[in-house]
Amino acid sequence: MSEDVGRNIPVRISNSTFNNVDVMWAGGYGTMSDASVEGDALTSDYHAAKPLGFGAVVLDLARSGVSAAIEVIDTTFSGVTGGLGHAITVRTHARISSTSITLTDVTLEGCMASLYSGYAVYVEGALASFTAMNMRFTGSLDGLLAVTRTVDVVGFTDCQLTGNTAEYEPTLLHLGGLGVALSFQGCSVLDNEASDDWPTIVIDTDRLFAMRQRTVEVSRIAVMNSTIARVSGGFLSSDVAVNELLLRDSVIADNSGGVFQLGRTPSGVGSVKIEGCRIQGNTADYSGGFLNAAFLGTLTLNNSVVQGNVAQNNGGCVNVGSQAWNAVVQISNSTVGNNTAAMNGGVLAVMSGVSLTVDGASKVEFNAALTGSGGVVHVGGASESAVLVAIASRVTGNTAARQGGVLAASDLVSCVVDGEVSGNSARQGAAFHVAGGLQSLRVTGGGVFRDNTPTTQLGGSIWVGEELGSLALEAGSSVSGSLGSLEGVAELTEVAAAGASAEARVCVSVQMCCSRPPAPPSPPPVYGAYGAGQPPPVYGGPRLRR
């Protein structure tokens, strides 16, 4: 095909069976070895030569201007053994290509590489699109698809991708770059397992093997009406950023290694949208049982259940490592429960600030930071954060071993409780722990803030390390608990009553607070003689809180 310059050549394979085709690496047709002795098998990915051999079908398009529209329809590849692309190999050698591959009603079962690091479909160069519809890829050793440069679009519809294993590569996809989008619609991705904790899908521009084409960020990754379950090593890893991650009407459950691994700079994700999903029982050996990202712009959770996810470090569900972005997180009509982090952030751990909204009758309950802080959210950086618990939503029963049963943060600009925050616990700041200043905390007329119990006597339901700007408990609210600070502990109701209209507040003991007018302006008072009946000034005493 190398003579058909300027053409997009149609290639069609239909109603065919490739059964037990065995193309060995040494001497197999389609050999691309540049080893010093033809036929010598290479034993290491680090060898300067490229691996030997291809497989059953080889299309050589390795000339400028040559491309193909490849269709495989109603065809079975069973027990096929070969090199790279042991079922299909396409050689484009191009950085940009209009070549496309479409698989419809195709079965690939029991296929494997004859030596190592093989794939059922292998593209040497770039690819415009790979589309699979009603495809079965099952019981195979090593991956489904590898593209050494960039592929623009990869899409799976009504596919069964189950029971595959890999020794040196991902069980499904290894892409040198993804230009536009990756999607799964109506698919089952189940029981795939790779050694050395390889994820199921890798978008990787820096691997030594052949994936060396650096790309711009990925526009979109979508999982819709699909199930991703019991895969090891994580589902997807990328070292480039993702603009949008969309999950809709899907189940993502019981996966190990973290589901989405976007923690390698410059990776990360701008927008995460989760609608009508169940995200359950996923685990990570390090951080982020569901998502580990270098940065996070927004995360919206709607009509979903997120429960039982675990991280052995930070962020039982989500971990965000960069301090450059303030994340916006909204939980609507959802249940987020029983998620745990061995250290900080039972649900979410971020290094930047976070704006958290819980609304629409959501429940955030029984999450835990087992040895650290932030039973629900831990903010590790110095950025400012905000929290809104809207009417009919409940944040209850969350715990942290150290600080902040619900939230541990450096500075909190605003906290509004219009729903219920109750029954949370930590050693210091049973509900909220703010190491710096809390500018405003308001419990509205319908709000409930009760029974948030510290595990130490002076821990406080809310702990504020520096300035408390305002505390408002509106008529009709239900409030109990205490405010802790370096000066001691006082009841929230007394603090609010004392400081609601006063410009200054002072805790005169750990038992009560009272109001005191602001300190007189300069010049300072003159000390010395006093008139008859005039008491001397009082020195020392408690610190003034403004």
Secondary structure by P-SEA (a helix, b strand, c coil): cccccccbbbbbbcccccccccccccccccccccccccccccccccccccccccccbbbbcccccbbbbbbbcccccccccccccccbbbbcccccccbbbbbcbbbbcbbbbcccccccbbbcccccbbbbccccccccccccbbbcccccbbbbccccccbbbbccccccbbbccccccccccccccccccccccccccccccccccccccccccccbbbbccccccccccccbbbcbbbcbbbbcccccccccccccccccccbbbcbbbbccccccbbbbccccccbbbccccbbbbccccccbbbbccccccbbbccccbbbbbbbccccccbbbbccccccbbbcbbbbbbbccccccccccccccccccbbbcccccbbbbbcccccccbbbbcccccccccccccbbbbccccccccccccccbbbcccccbbbbccccccccccccccccccbbbccccccccccccbbbbbbbbcccbbbbaaaaaaacccccccccccccbbbbbcccccccccccccccccccccccccccccc
